[in-house]
Amino acid sequence: MEVKEIIDLKTVKTHMQAKSKDEALTELANLLLESGYITDIPSFIKDIYAREAEGQTGIGNYIAIPHGKSAAVKKIGVAIGINDTEIPWETLDGKGVKGIILFAVGNDNDGAQNHLKLLSLFARKLGNDEVVENLLQAKTAAEVKAAFGN
């Protein structure tokens, strides 16, 4: 599995205008629902917040990777949002967030394995400052996908 294979242009949104974590998560969950990745927004969001309560998902450099295993997930996927302004988020560097990478993974054994694979794949890419810079400056879904390169 490669990062580029998992990114669906229908679940990528640039120029988001979210003012809070809740607005951003809800907007991205809507993309996942509309594209058939999840069945229910409230229970999906509840599971994401349950994971958020365990520890920070803001990894620094204005990026957050909210995630959580949920029974509301029909198929594994990811929604990516680029917000026009920094929004408050619990992060390792104390800064806000502009790039949100929301994972949708099921709560069964396959989900757990895929969850770890996704985290690993994206973490490797996001360890590269050039990838992060290109991601945060992306103006279109195609530019977001291109930011992750090969």
C-alpha angles and dihedrals in degrees: 000000000000128000091241091055093055097047111096112195089217090065097048122092129182128189092037115176099204115151096192144025089255093054091048094048092047093049092050092044088055089057090051091049094047090050095049100251096117134027103207131029101200095052092042091051090046090056091047091053091047087060092043088058090060096058149325119298094186101102096187131255088081092294130124128185106197112185144151138162113260139180086218090072115101097178134005116266148133134236118205125197130185110199119206092224135033114266127200113266136152103260140170092240097041093243126119127254135256102163118058122187109189117191123209111202131156124245096238128093093274089050092053092051093045090047091059092044092052094047090050094047095049095040090056092051094044091053086074111085092207091057091050093048092049091046095051092047095047113126098186139035089250090055090051090053091045091051089067091056117184 
